[in-house]
Amino acid sequence: MVSDPKPALPHPLPGAIGLSHLSAYDWEAADGVCGGSPHLHLVCTEAYVVTAGRGAVQTLSPDGYRDIPLAAGSIAWFTPGTVHRMVQGGDLRITVLMQNSGLPEAGDAVFTFPPEVLADPGKYAAAAKLPPGTGPETAAAARRRRDLAVEGYLVLREALEAGDNGPYLEFQRAAARIVRNKVPTWRELWRAGALATAERTGAQLDALEAGEPVHLGEATAHEAAPTRLGGFGMCGRRDEYNLPGTTLPYQGE
């Protein structure tokens, strides 16, 4: 007989991933590029599945600076620590698949704000926070947040392209300091979501090997629709699903 190793989320998506849809911002930044707010994730791999339009994702990593083209049908993904910036090229629409559903919403993302902002938790929280809703005030705050992240990002990129990875590495360390006190909460989300899902698969494999696939008797289907349309995310306007494992609206501030 199969039983859940730990208390589990009721109906997580496959692999306990997170899911959202993005329409990249078309606001022009200081460098003339239209797009989102550069940031990194600390423990989550993120994937872009391009469903329409064109654009790019700019990344900073130990590989250096990359500009990865995006077009309908293409996929790009980036591991923890990779700074990424979505760039609008024309009607870009993306489905985002996020490892460890619930963690990004709980703060597993840090903007590339300038060092003086990253060094002060109060300043960082104020710069990252948006007013509720989807009106003009929120849009203006999201654009200011994006511009501040681009300001810090351009310094990191310039140094990395010049062969100096010091500022990039220091940003990673600063990001880790910002989120350190959130780790206990993240650990509980991970245990109830991604870890429980993997352990449940192990129990099901044990049952199959024993010839007692009782879990197949619990087969069913689920459905969901977006519960928040046109929210202001890090990279663009965001359609979200209030599914088990997520904490909406975004609580990373």
C-alpha positions as CSV (number, residue, x, y, z in Angstrom):
1,M,0.0,0.0,0.0
2,V,1.3,3.5,-0.9
3,S,1.1,6.3,1.6
4,D,2.6,9.8,1.5
5,P,5.9,9.9,3.4
6,K,5.1,13.4,4.7
7,P,2.1,15.7,4.7
8,A,1.7,16.8,1.1
9,L,0.1,19.5,-0.9
10,P,-3.3,18.4,-2.2
11,H,-2.9,18.7,-6.0
12,P,0.5,20.0,-7.0
13,L,1.4,20.4,-10.7
14,P,3.7,17.7,-12.1
15,G,7.0,17.8,-10.2
16,A,5.6,20.5,-7.9
17,I,6.7,23.1,-10.4
18,G,5.3,26.7,-10.6
19,L,3.6,28.0,-13.6
20,S,2.8,31.5,-14.9
21,H,2.4,33.4,-18.2
22,L,4.4,36.5,-19.0
23,S,4.1,39.3,-21.5
24,A,7.5,41.1,-21.5
25,Y,7.5,44.8,-20.5
26,D,7.9,47.2,-23.4
27,W,9.3,50.0,-21.3
28,E,12.6,51.3,-22.5
29,A,15.4,51.3,-20.0
30,A,18.5,53.5,-19.7
31,D,20.4,51.5,-22.2
32,G,17.6,51.7,-24.8
33,V,16.5,48.1,-24.3
34,C,12.9,47.3,-23.6
35,G,12.3,44.5,-21.0
36,G,12.1,43.3,-17.5
37,S,14.0,43.6,-14.2
38,P,17.3,41.7,-14.0
39,H,17.4,39.3,-11.1
40,L,18.6,35.9,-9.9
41,H,17.1,33.0,-8.1
42,L,19.0,31.4,-5.2
43,V,17.8,27.8,-5.3
44,C,15.4,27.5,-8.3
45,T,16.0,26.8,-11.9
46,E,13.7,28.7,-14.2
47,A,12.6,27.9,-17.8
48,Y,11.1,30.1,-20.5
49,V,8.8,28.4,-23.0
50,V,8.2,31.0,-25.8
51,T,4.6,30.9,-27.0
52,A,4.5,34.0,-29.2
53,G,6.6,36.9,-30.5
54,R,10.3,37.4,-30.3
55,G,12.9,38.8,-27.9
56,A,15.9,37.6,-25.9
57,V,17.1,36.8,-22.4
58,Q,20.3,38.3,-21.3
59,T,22.3,36.3,-18.7
60,L,25.3,36.8,-16.5
61,S,27.0,33.7,-15.1
62,P,30.5,32.2,-14.8
63,D,30.1,31.7,-18.6
64,G,30.1,35.5,-19.0
65,Y,27.5,37.6,-20.6
66,R,25.1,35.9,-23.1
67,D,22.2,37.2,-25.2
68,I,20.0,34.2,-26.0
69,P,17.4,34.8,-28.8
70,L,13.8,33.9,-28.1
71,A,11.2,33.0,-30.7
72,A,8.0,31.1,-30.7
73,G,8.7,27.5,-29.9
74,S,12.1,28.1,-28.3
75,I,13.0,27.2,-24.7
76,A,15.7,28.7,-22.5
77,W,16.4,27.9,-18.8
78,F,18.9,29.1,-16.2
79,T,20.2,27.6,-13.0
80,P,20.4,29.3,-9.5
81,G,22.8,32.2,-9.4
82,T,22.3,33.2,-13.1
83,V,21.3,36.8,-13.5
84,H,18.7,37.0,-16.2
85,R,16.9,39.9,-18.0
86,M,14.0,39.3,-20.3
87,V,14.2,41.6,-23.4
88,Q,11.1,42.5,-25.5
89,G,11.6,42.2,-29.2
90,G,7.9,42.3,-30.3
91,D,4.8,40.8,-28.7
92,L,6.9,38.4,-26.7
93,R,4.8,35.9,-24.7
94,I,6.3,33.3,-22.4
95,T,5.1,30.4,-20.2
96,V,7.4,30.2,-17.2
97,L,8.1,26.9,-15.5
98,M,9.7,27.4,-12.1
99,Q,11.4,24.7,-10.0
100,N,10.2,24.4,-6.4
101,S,6.8,26.0,-6.6
102,G,6.2,28.4,-3.8
103,L,9.8,29.4,-3.2
104,P,10.0,32.1,-5.8
105,E,6.8,33.7,-4.4
106,A,8.3,33.5,-0.9
107,G,11.4,35.5,-1.9
108,D,13.8,33.2,-3.9
109,A,14.6,36.1,-6.3
110,V,16.8,39.1,-5.7
111,F,17.0,42.1,-8.0
112,T,20.3,43.5,-9.2
113,F,19.9,46.8,-7.3
114,P,23.0,48.9,-6.8
115,P,25.3,47.8,-3.9
116,E,24.2,50.5,-1.5
117,V,20.6,49.3,-1.8
118,L,21.6,45.6,-1.4
119,A,23.6,46.4,1.7
120,D,20.5,47.8,3.6
121,P,17.7,45.3,4.1
122,G,15.2,48.2,4.7
123,K,16.2,50.0,1.5
124,Y,16.1,46.8,-0.4
125,A,12.6,45.9,0.8
126,A,11.3,49.4,0.1
127,A,12.7,49.3,-3.5
128,A,11.4,45.8,-4.2
129,K,7.9,46.4,-2.9
130,L,5.0,47.3,-5.1
131,P,1.6,48.8,-4.2
132,P,-1.3,46.3,-4.5
133,G,-3.4,46.1,-7.7
134,T,-2.7,46.6,-11.4
135,G,-3.4,50.3,-11.8
136,P,-1.2,53.3,-12.8
137,E,0.4,53.6,-9.4
138,T,1.6,50.0,-9.4
139,A,2.8,50.3,-13.0
140,A,4.9,53.4,-12.2
141,A,6.4,51.6,-9.1
142,A,7.2,48.5,-11.2
143,R,8.9,50.6,-13.8
144,R,11.0,52.4,-11.1
145,R,11.9,49.0,-9.7
146,R,12.9,47.8,-13.1
147,D,15.1,50.9,-13.8
148,L,16.9,50.5,-10.5
149,A,17.6,46.8,-11.2
150,V,18.9,47.7,-14.7
151,E,21.2,50.4,-13.1
152,G,22.9,47.7,-11.0
153,Y,22.8,45.1,-13.7
154,L,24.6,47.3,-16.3
155,V,27.6,47.7,-13.9
156,L,27.8,43.9,-13.3
157,R,27.6,43.2,-17.1
158,E,30.2,45.8,-18.0
159,A,32.7,44.4,-15.4
160,L,32.0,40.8,-16.5
161,E,32.6,41.6,-20.1
162,A,35.8,43.3,-19.2
163,G,37.0,40.1,-17.5
164,D,36.2,41.2,-13.9
165,N,33.8,38.8,-12.2
166,G,34.3,40.5,-8.8
167,P,31.1,42.6,-8.8
168,Y,29.0,39.7,-10.1
169,L,30.3,37.4,-7.3
170,E,29.7,40.1,-4.7
171,F,26.2,40.5,-5.9
172,Q,25.6,36.8,-5.5
173,R,26.9,37.0,-1.9
174,A,24.8,40.0,-1.2
175,A,21.7,38.2,-2.5
176,A,22.4,35.2,-0.3
177,R,22.7,37.5,2.8
178,I,19.3,39.2,1.9
179,V,17.4,35.8,1.9
180,R,19.2,34.0,4.6
181,N,16.5,34.4,7.3
182,K,13.9,33.1,4.9
183,V,15.5,29.7,4.5
184,P,13.5,27.9,7.3
185,T,10.2,28.9,5.6
186,W,11.5,27.8,2.2
187,R,12.6,24.5,3.6
188,E,9.0,23.8,4.8
189,L,7.6,24.7,1.4
190,W,10.2,22.4,-0.3
191,R,9.4,19.6,2.1
192,A,5.7,19.8,1.5
193,G,6.0,20.3,-2.3
194,A,9.0,19.2,-4.4
195,L,10.5,16.8,-1.8
196,A,7.2,15.1,-1.0
197,T,6.4,14.7,-4.7
198,A,9.8,13.0,-5.3
199,E,9.3,10.8,-2.2
200,R,5.8,9.9,-3.3
201,T,7.2,8.7,-6.7
202,G,9.7,6.5,-4.8
203,A,6.8,4.9,-2.8
204,Q,4.9,4.3,-6.0
205,L,7.9,2.6,-7.5
206,D,8.2,0.4,-4.4
207,A,4.5,-0.5,-4.8
208,L,5.0,-1.4,-8.5
209,E,8.0,-3.6,-7.7
210,A,5.9,-5.4,-5.0
211,G,3.1,-5.9,-7.4
212,E,0.6,-3.8,-5.4
213,P,0.0,-0.6,-7.3
214,V,-2.8,0.6,-5.0
215,H,-2.1,4.2,-5.9
216,L,-3.5,3.7,-9.4
217,G,-6.9,3.4,-7.8
218,E,-6.6,7.1,-6.8
219,A,-6.3,8.2,-10.4
220,T,-8.1,11.5,-11.2
221,A,-7.8,14.7,-13.2
222,H,-7.7,18.4,-12.1
223,E,-8.2,21.7,-13.8
224,A,-7.4,25.3,-13.1
225,A,-7.7,28.8,-14.6
226,P,-5.7,31.9,-14.0
227,T,-6.7,33.6,-10.8
228,R,-4.7,36.9,-11.4
229,L,-4.4,38.5,-14.8
230,G,-2.0,41.2,-15.8
231,G,-0.1,41.5,-12.5
232,F,3.3,43.2,-12.4
233,G,6.0,40.6,-12.2
234,M,9.7,40.9,-12.4
235,C,9.9,40.5,-16.1
236,G,6.6,41.6,-17.4
237,R,2.8,41.5,-17.0
238,R,2.0,38.2,-15.3
239,D,-1.0,35.8,-15.4
240,E,-0.8,33.6,-12.3
241,Y,-2.5,30.4,-11.0
242,N,-3.3,30.1,-7.3
243,L,-2.3,26.4,-7.1
244,P,-1.0,24.5,-4.1
245,G,2.5,25.5,-3.3
246,T,2.2,29.1,-4.4
247,T,1.8,32.1,-2.2
248,L,0.0,34.8,-4.1
249,P,0.5,37.6,-4.5
250,Y,4.3,37.7,-4.7
251,Q,5.7,38.0,-1.2
252,G,9.4,38.3,-2.1
253,E,9.6,41.9,-0.8
